Amino acid sequence: MPSVAFYTLGCKVNFYDTEAIWQLFKNQGYEQVDFEQTADVYLINTCTVTNTGDKKSRQIIRRAVRRNPDAVIAVTGCYAQTSPAEIMAIPGVDLVIGTQDREKLMSFVTDIQNDRKPVNAVRNIMKTREFEELDVPDFAERTRAFLKIQEGCNNFCTFCIIPWSRGLSRSRKPESVLNQARQLVASGYKEIVLTGIHTGGYGDDLENYRLANLLSDLDKIDGLERIRISSIEASQIDDEMIAILNSSPKMCRHLHIPLQAGNDEILKRMRRKYTTAEFAEKITRLHEAMPGVAITTDVIVGFPGETEEQFESGYRFMEQLKFAEMHVFPYSKRTGTPAARMEDQMDEEVKHERVHKLIELSERMQAAYGREWVGRVLDVIPEREAKGSEGMGLVSGYTDNYLQVVLNGDESLIGKLCRVRITDSGVNECRGELLEVARGEALPVALQA
Ligand code: SF4
């Protein structure tokens, strides 16, 4: 049986695409082996969101070539889409296919196995208007299923290379999303994470059908317990969206809303579609509509020209918003983006210092958010044995409001909806006491009184 090994860098969309590409190999009778093993084909799904992404992608490609020089080395993903010639120049690379045409991948691999002629199959993504349907009936992971609903982005924020690697916004047909959701529920998944490059942009290219409509249709699927949105822009949270988020217990009380900067001058130069006042107003309304909602965010530090005053005013602004967690990134210059051509590129040391300050703030916010839930009862879906305490009868999983909770229990709890009382909280995880397993499922023997 021929074998294939995968290595994926980057975001949830990339991980979804890799799962979909695995289906193509599986249908052709391939077995999947670990990337550290010898394989007939290596598929590297690359990322280009930062310079580090490019560098790491090249390292992994070279590692695959060394592992088996006779294998077919195939490279896909965002770095492949933006820099195919650079990748084709790496000795041993056989196939570069960008962020589209993956359904043609198997025929390229077969041709290369026959004639060993390297292929650069990258096409201009900016002309693409159709969403590439790549189905994933099940995932390696057992509890949360990623469901890709959208591709590309129309925003062109000045620091971001993604629209050039993923193209303009394209939505998956609603019935195709709903069919896959039903399939995933039938395979035992209780939680679905809606993912895309610009998830909130779902429906930009559809007639009178937006993300709020899709959420309402997904809500009707029996057996689906949780619907989580991977990320949504503040500019896409309107009354209709808030109403649907508030209408069903299935909607996770967790929203990841990228802020990127807490200063209006910087937001303007980033070409973000809101001011700090507008962003704060949306967050306030969400807290009113969904008490206890966890709002997490992304922040870029050290954008070209960011003064100490602008950083400090941003810091105070974020402090007021009481996020549940902030993902903090140092600005990374991306060739081809407007921000890369801006003057006043920041010194790496200054960036590092500011990143450190915001991470500290985020940890205080995480601890404060966790403390709010001590003593309260929440549902947790255990995903795995708790890291670092394998075999000690501890499992960990997430609540709908994205608290990671460790509780007593064994593998038999994985994937089940468990009612838990939060007994203690920390920065990255809480402790919980199992009260019951939902829907009449029996408690594991070890936990029966
Ligand atoms: S919204 Fe902005 S940051 Fe996000 S993918 Fe689009 S261009 Fe990039």
Boltz pocket constraint, residues with backbone or C-beta under 6 A from the ligand:
constraints:
  - pocket:
      binder: B
      contacts: [[A, 153], [A, 154], [A, 155], [A, 156], [A, 157], [A, 160], [A, 161], [A, 162], [A, 163], [A, 197], [A, 198]]
      max_distance: 6.0
